[in-house]
Amino acid sequence: MPNNNYNKPPLDSQEHIDFLKKRNLLFSEDDEIRRAPHYLKHIGYQRLKIYFHDFATNSSETFVFKDNISFSDIINLYNFDRQLRLIIMDAIERIEISIKSVISNKTCLAYNDSFWYLSCINYKNVKFYKTFMEIVADKLNDKFPDEVIKYYNDKYSNDYPPFWKLKEILTFGEISQLYKNLHNNIKRQISDEYNLKPIILESWLHSMAHLRNLCAHHSKIWNRSDFSIKPKKPRKMYNMEKYFKDNKKLFCIISILAYFMNLICSNSDWKKRIIEHIKKDSYNFTTKNGFPENWDTYELWKT
């Protein structure tokens, strides 16, 4: 536990610019007069600071920028990461909708009951069931319910909606945890739709939900040191080892997105857009993100 208190004073835009100049960051005349004050006002020093260390000589608080690094380099990397998050979210949206649909179809048909989720016997973990029902209750009692629930409540008198309606208001994280706590025979029926073992689908859902949250909250994705939720490597799937050489890095997790996109919407141009975007990296950070040489020729990434 650090024993020093934070006591740095707040700085205005010009003071931040002067500080960064002392750290060897270059500013054009237009940067200093117009662009830097604008970005510092609307993005903020702290958010841009996340990208400073990619161009620094070291990672300490007293870092110095490498020679010939400019403020434009910081903004270019910031925008590169921002666009990457948007492309990733396009895939995650499609995958999340698919997962919800498959879980709904398999569970409702297996139990022959659209309200199966109300019974604790349909869960492996009673503690999770209680927590999940509290989450459901909070969502249903929301002062401003989702349109799906509002329409249902206006038409029907049931206290709870059928699962195929409930799934529409569950988050990716909640649906991931729900899958984890279903009985194994049901989990297997669901994972079979994606040609995966239940334990692998469970792990990949968790990783994708984590990635989704990072993107949704504008966290840094490109050059992220590690992704804390590491997806499991499928041991008996042909030729998958090369995607999991470092499962803490971006290449591994977006290769999982590519796997699902190949199954869900193979005609999408999503892989092409990812490949084109990554190739725009002019700072040679691909290796840092776990991308091997010629990664775009790997089977999952063929367009």
DABEL-V472428 format. One record per pair of residues at least 4 apart in sequence whose ideal C-beta (glycine too) atoms are under 6 Angstrom apart, sorted by the first residue. I is the first residue (numbers start at 1). J is the second residue. D is the distance in whole Angstrom. If there is no record, write none. Layout:
# DABEL-V472428
i & j & d
I & J & D
I & J & D
This chain:
# DABEL-V472428
i & j & d
11 & 15 & 4
11 & 16 & 5
13 & 37 & 4
13 & 40 & 4
16 & 40 & 6
16 & 45 & 5
17 & 32 & 6
17 & 36 & 5
20 & 25 & 4
23 & 64 & 5
23 & 65 & 6
24 & 64 & 5
24 & 65 & 4
25 & 65 & 5
26 & 70 & 4
27 & 31 & 4
27 & 32 & 4
27 & 71 & 5
30 & 34 & 5
30 & 35 & 6
31 & 35 & 5
31 & 36 & 5
31 & 71 & 5
32 & 36 & 6
36 & 40 & 6
36 & 71 & 6
39 & 43 & 5
40 & 45 & 6
43 & 47 & 5
43 & 48 & 6
45 & 49 & 6
48 & 74 & 6
50 & 220 & 5
51 & 74 & 5
51 & 77 & 5
51 & 78 & 5
52 & 56 & 6
53 & 59 & 5
54 & 223 & 5
55 & 65 & 5
55 & 66 & 6
55 & 69 & 4
56 & 63 & 4
56 & 65 & 6
57 & 64 & 5
57 & 66 & 6
58 & 63 & 5
65 & 69 & 4
69 & 73 & 5
81 & 221 & 6
81 & 222 & 4
84 & 221 & 6
84 & 222 & 6
85 & 215 & 4
85 & 221 & 6
87 & 273 & 5
87 & 274 & 6
87 & 277 & 6
88 & 215 & 5
89 & 215 & 5
91 & 257 & 4
91 & 261 & 5
91 & 270 & 5
92 & 96 & 6
92 & 212 & 5
94 & 264 & 6
94 & 265 & 6
95 & 260 & 5
96 & 172 & 5
98 & 264 & 5
100 & 167 & 4
100 & 175 & 6
102 & 190 & 6
102 & 193 & 5
103 & 107 & 6
103 & 190 & 6
104 & 108 & 6
104 & 163 & 6
104 & 164 & 5
104 & 167 & 5
106 & 110 & 6
106 & 189 & 5
106 & 190 & 5
107 & 116 & 6
108 & 114 & 5
108 & 163 & 6
110 & 186 & 6
111 & 116 & 4
114 & 162 & 4
114 & 163 & 6
116 & 122 & 5
117 & 163 & 5
120 & 126 & 6
120 & 129 & 4
123 & 128 & 6
123 & 129 & 4
123 & 181 & 5
124 & 181 & 5
124 & 183 & 6
125 & 181 & 5
128 & 132 & 6
128 & 181 & 4
137 & 141 & 6
139 & 169 & 5
145 & 149 & 4
145 & 150 & 5
146 & 169 & 5
148 & 165 & 5
148 & 168 & 5
152 & 156 & 6
152 & 161 & 5
152 & 165 & 6
161 & 165 & 4
161 & 166 & 5
170 & 174 & 4
170 & 175 & 5
172 & 209 & 4
172 & 212 & 5
173 & 209 & 4
176 & 205 & 4
176 & 206 & 5
176 & 209 & 4
179 & 205 & 6
180 & 202 & 5
182 & 186 & 5
182 & 187 & 5
187 & 198 & 4
188 & 198 & 5
191 & 196 & 5
191 & 198 & 5
191 & 201 & 4
196 & 200 & 5
196 & 201 & 5
200 & 232 & 6
200 & 234 & 5
203 & 231 & 5
203 & 232 & 4
204 & 231 & 5
204 & 256 & 5
206 & 229 & 5
207 & 229 & 5
207 & 231 & 4
207 & 253 & 6
210 & 229 & 4
211 & 253 & 6
214 & 219 & 4
220 & 224 & 5
223 & 285 & 6
223 & 288 & 6
226 & 248 & 4
227 & 248 & 6
227 & 253 & 6
230 & 247 & 5
230 & 248 & 6
231 & 247 & 6
231 & 256 & 6
233 & 244 & 4
234 & 240 & 5
243 & 252 & 6
243 & 255 & 4
244 & 252 & 6
246 & 290 & 5
247 & 252 & 5
249 & 289 & 6
249 & 290 & 3
250 & 254 & 6
250 & 289 & 4
250 & 290 & 6
251 & 290 & 4
251 & 291 & 5
255 & 300 & 6
258 & 271 & 6
258 & 300 & 5
258 & 301 & 6
259 & 300 & 6
260 & 264 & 6
261 & 270 & 5
262 & 266 & 5
269 & 273 & 6
271 & 301 & 6
271 & 303 & 5
272 & 303 & 5
275 & 296 & 5
281 & 285 & 6
281 & 286 & 6
286 & 291 & 4
291 & 295 & 5
296 & 301 & 5
